[in-house]
């Protein structure tokens, strides 16, 4: 679904250029010509998010693929949020103005803990179910990456999987696994895809693991044996993906 932004909405907010897109060097691909659609988010306002070089690098790498498109979305300011909620406008991407919930993947760059609440607000504004375990087959896979994934358990329930380490290599492999799963008939549904990407080095799927606590202190992880997918390369320890090292 392409989101229409009423002119009067842009007239009411302080910085409408945050939401219009069309910047130099932005990339707009044909929605129907690709097999994998990702939207990347830094959950902060446009001025902060667009200046993040890591996200810009991933954006360029993914859009070089002929089978994949990548667009961007950022957190909206409170004046725009009020207008969007009042008029039932869902969160949308900058490039094509497609509703975020229509993409195959929504990837968040978790740069600092103070933006965790913005992640939940963006999911809510997009109309995406907050808890990963409750998401339907037609909702996007929600990915987390960036510095905060090294202490991610407080947010684990809200993400389908995390990228630990070099996203420049991992996301391309995720796209390939997704297209393979999609073209193969989406065997096993969402769970089937999550099992499939366990073989990708640097991927952590929280639903296949269980945190261990000593009272209130986190002391480690254990695999959940009754959910163990056979033959998928599930690891007892998830290691950071480094360039050239799987």
N, C-alpha and C positions, 0 to 999 in steps of 0.2 A: 504494500500500500504506500503510495506517495502522499506525503503529508502536505496539505495546503496551509500556508501561514497567512492568515488575514492581514491585510495592510494595516488595519487599525491596531493590531497587536504590536507590530513593529514600531508604530508611532508612539505607543505608550511606554516602551521600555527605554532605559537610559542609553544603552549601547547596542542598537539593533544589528550592527555589523558582526557581532558575536555569532549570529544565527543564520546569516545569509549565505556564507560560503563564497565560492567564486574567486578565491585567491589565486595569484600567480603560482604556477607549478602544482596546483591541485590536480588530481586525476579523476576523471569521470568516465567510467566504463559502461558498456551496454549491460544492463542487469541480466538480460536473458541469454547472453552469449557465454556465460561462465558457469562452472559447476560448483564453485565454492565462493561464498560471500562472507567476508569478515568486516566487522566494524570495530575499530580500536578506540579506546577511551582513556584519557587521563582524567580522573574524576575531580577536576578542578575547573575554574572558569577558563574561557577561551584563551585569554592572554597568557595564562600559566601553561596550559596544556599544549598549545601550538608551538611553544618554544622548546619543548622537550625533544632533544635530538634523537634519543633512543626510539621514541615512537615514530619520528620522521623516517628513521632508517628502516624500521619494520614496514612502514607504509610503502616505501619505495621498493623494497625487496618483494613484497607480496604482489604489488601491482605489475612487476616485471613478468610474473607468471601469466601465461595466456589463459589458464583455466581458472584463475582466481581474481576477484576484485577486493579491494580494501578501501574503506572509507573511514571517516573520523566522527567522533561525537565527544562533547565535553559537558561538564555540569553547567546548568543554566543558573543565572542569578535569580534572586528571590522575586524580582519584579516580573521576569519572564515566567518563572514557575507559577506564580499566581494566575497569570493570563492563560497559560497552558492548561492548568487544572480547571479553571473556570470554564474554558471552552472545549474541554476534553480533547486536547491536542496531545498525542503521544510523543515521547522523545524520538527525535529523528536525526538522521545523519546529515552532515554538512554538505556532502557532495551531491547526492541525488535526492535528498529529502525523503528517503524511504524510512518507514518506521523501523526503529532499532529491532523490534521483536520479529521482523521479517528476515533478518540475516541468519546465516547458519551459525555464526560465532560472534559473541561479544567479548572482546578482550580488554581487561582493565590493567593499566600499569599502576601498581601499588607503590608509590614513591615514598609515602610517609603515612604514619598511622592516623593522623588527623583527618585524612580523607576517607576513612573507612565508612563513616556515616553517609558520605556522598555517594558511595557505591550503592548502598541500599536505597537511597532516595532515587538514584538514576534507574535502578531496576524497577522500582515502583512506578516511576513516571513512564517507563517503557511498556508497562503492562506485563512484565516478566515475573513469574512466580519467584518469591524471595529464596525459599529453601530448595536446593538442588534436588533433593529426594522427592519433591512434590511436583516437579516440572513435567509438563506433558510432552508427548513425542514431537509436537510441532514448535516447541520453543527453542530458542538458540542455546547452544552450549556456552556457558559462561566460563571464561578463562581468566586466571590471575597470573601476573608476572611482575618483575621488578624487585627492588631491594627488600620489600616487606614479606616476600614469600619465604624467607628464611626463618620467619616466626609467624606462621600463617594460621595456626590452629584457631585463633579467635574468630577467623572469617571462613573457616573451612566448610561450614554447613551451607554457605551461599554460593559456592563455586563448584562447577562440575569437575574441573581439573586445574592444575597449576603448572606453569612452565618454570623450572628451576635452572637458572643459568642462561645460556646464550639463546635468546629467542630468535635470532637471525637464522639459526639452523633449524631449530625445533619447529617453528610455525610452518615452514615449508613442508616438513615431513607430516605434520598434523593435517595440512591441506590434502596431501597425497593419500593419507589413510582415509580421510573423510570421503574423497571422491571415489576411492575404491569401495568403501562401504556403501555409499549411495548408489553407485552403478551396479553393485551386487545385490540390490534389493533391500538394503538396510536391515540385514539379518540381525535379529536380537534386539532391534530398536535402539534406544539411547544407550542402554546397558551394553549392547553388543558393540557399539562404537567405542565406548569407554574401555572395554576389554581389549579392543584392537589397538588402542594407542598406548597401552601399558608397555608394549615392546619398544616404544620410542624412549631413548635415553633422556633423562631430565624431566620426565612427566610424572607428576604426583596426582593420583585420583583418590581423593579423601574417602570415598565410599568403599574402597577396598582395604581400608586400614582403620584402626581404632586407637585413639590416644590413651596412654596410661598415665594416671595421676596418683601422686602420693599426697592425700588430702587435697590441697589446692594447688600443688606444684606439678607441673608437667615433667615427666621423667623419661618418656620415650613413646614409641609406636609399636603396635603389633599388627600383623596381617590378620584379616578376618577369614578363617579357614573355610567357613561354609559359603563364602562368596568368592572363593579363589577360582579364577578362570583358568582352566588347564591350557597349557601350551602357549601362553601369551607373553611369557617373559616377565611375569610379576616379580618384583624385587622386594626383599625384606628391608633394604635401605635405598633411599632415593638419593642419588648423588648429583651434584651440580654439573650441568652440561657445559663443557668448555670447548672452545674452538678447536675442531679437528679431533676431539676426543669423545667417543661415545660411551 
